[in-house]
Amino acid sequence: MSVQPVLLIHGGAWAMPDDAIAAHEDGIANALAAGYALLERGAAAVDAVEAAVAVMEDDDTFDAGRGSFLTQDGRVQMDALLMNGENLRTGGVACVERLRNPIRAARLVLDESPHVYFVGVGAERFARQHGMTLCDNSDLVVPRERERLYKAQADELAGLPDVTFSGSLESHDTVGAVALDVHGNIAAGTSTGGTLNKAPGRVGDSSLIGCGCYADNLSAAVSLTGWGEPIMKLVLGKWAVDRVAGGASPDEAAHEAIDYLFNRLGGHGGIILLGPDGRVGMAHNTPRMAWGLQTSAGKQLGVTRN
């Protein structure tokens, strides 16, 4: 008996201004359409996750792919992870600067390498050797992000609070997806350009197994967005899926994870969870989180307030 497919995605959890809501909803709708079309045709969950995340990487609304936040030296530097819950095969890349779709490179690592993780120039070389075209870093930079970086650095010189690592709610627009396919397998993926004005070489939670992303058919699939350092310290993705394996519903586990993040380390962020039985959960403690859900019953999407 085939399973009814499910696709749940997020487009960041932060203090999203009113004038950004429509663009986020449009981007999420496009990602849902791309990913769910594959699931309806019987494709694997990992295919749907890759497709949905790639759409958001191509949309400069989000902090992933083109339009990512810039490092201190004005460059885009990206991380991504893709994990297959059927067999725990995983691919990750970090600190890549010349790949339009880091999630596609993560898929190549998952499929084509005995390794799990490549970084920097080595990740770009691996992707190129397996058919991906490298781009100029300037192709990934948009004027909005140059202006945002200049303001952040001017504020820093003026002695204003650091928006990068102070738990600010201004820079958590990471994207992610979790999916359940007709065969009963789940998968998860996360992609990010990191935090605004970050030091070159900094890697956050998004591409780390068990932190910003995880998937296992025996528990759940998860993707997180938010302040990466606290999420990493708590290995929060694995913490959440373990709660599902222990009997909690995805909704319960999602809210427990966000409460744990804040109560233990004062962290902010958002989470989406999907169990192998199709139940979903999501939670955030930021002012807003962009999300979308599609099942056989239809499509829902929005930007929810905390």
PEDA-V571321 format. One record per residue. BURIAL is # if it has 24 or more other ideal C-beta (glycine too) atoms within 12 Angstrom, else .. Layout:
burial=BURIAL
burial=BURIAL
This chain:
burial=.
burial=.
burial=#
burial=.
burial=#
burial=#
burial=#
burial=#
burial=#
burial=#
burial=#
burial=#
burial=#
burial=#
burial=#
burial=#
burial=.
burial=.
burial=.
burial=#
burial=#
burial=.
burial=#
burial=#
burial=#
burial=.
burial=#
burial=#
burial=#
burial=#
burial=#
burial=#
burial=#
burial=#
burial=#
burial=#
burial=.
burial=#
burial=#
burial=#
burial=.
burial=.
burial=#
burial=#
burial=#
burial=#
burial=#
burial=#
burial=#
burial=#
burial=#
burial=#
burial=#
burial=#
burial=#
burial=#
burial=#
burial=#
burial=#
burial=#
burial=#
burial=#
burial=#
burial=#
burial=#
burial=#
burial=#
burial=#
burial=#
burial=#
burial=#
burial=#
burial=.
burial=#
burial=#
burial=#
burial=#
burial=#
burial=#
burial=#
burial=#
burial=#
burial=#
burial=#
burial=#
burial=#
burial=.
burial=#
burial=#
burial=#
burial=#
burial=#
burial=#
burial=#
burial=#
burial=#
burial=#
burial=#
burial=#
burial=#
burial=#
burial=#
burial=#
burial=#
burial=#
burial=#
burial=#
burial=#
burial=#
burial=#
burial=#
burial=.
burial=#
burial=.
burial=.
burial=#
burial=#
burial=#
burial=#
burial=#
burial=.
burial=.
burial=#
burial=#
burial=.
burial=#
burial=#
burial=.
burial=.
burial=#
burial=.
burial=#
burial=.
burial=.
burial=.
burial=.
burial=#
burial=.
burial=.
burial=#
burial=#
burial=#
burial=.
burial=#
burial=#
burial=#
burial=.
burial=#
burial=#
burial=.
burial=.
burial=#
burial=.
burial=.
burial=.
burial=.
burial=.
burial=.
burial=.
burial=.
burial=.
burial=.
burial=#
burial=#
burial=#
burial=.
burial=#
burial=#
burial=#
burial=#
burial=#
burial=#
burial=#
burial=#
burial=#
burial=#
burial=#
burial=#
burial=#
burial=#
burial=#
burial=#
burial=#
burial=#
burial=#
burial=#
burial=#
burial=#
burial=#
burial=#
burial=#
burial=#
burial=#
burial=#
burial=#
burial=#
burial=#
burial=#
burial=.
burial=.
burial=.
burial=#
burial=#
burial=#
burial=#
burial=#
burial=#
burial=#
burial=#
burial=#
burial=#
burial=#
burial=#
burial=#
burial=#
burial=#
burial=#
burial=.
burial=#
burial=#
burial=#
burial=#
burial=#
burial=#
burial=#
burial=#
burial=#
burial=#
burial=#
burial=#
burial=#
burial=#
burial=.
burial=#
burial=#
burial=#
burial=#
burial=#
burial=#
burial=#
burial=#
burial=#
burial=#
burial=#
burial=#
burial=.
burial=.
burial=#
burial=#
burial=#
burial=#
burial=#
burial=#
burial=#
burial=#
burial=#
burial=#
burial=#
burial=#
burial=#
burial=#
burial=#
burial=.
burial=.
burial=.
burial=.
burial=#
burial=#
burial=#
burial=#
burial=#
burial=#
burial=#
burial=#
burial=#
burial=#
burial=.
burial=#
burial=#
burial=#
burial=#
burial=#
burial=#
burial=#
burial=#
burial=#
burial=#
burial=#
burial=#
burial=#
burial=#
burial=#
burial=#
burial=#
burial=#
burial=.
burial=.
burial=.
burial=#
burial=.
burial=#
burial=#
burial=#
burial=#
burial=.
burial=.
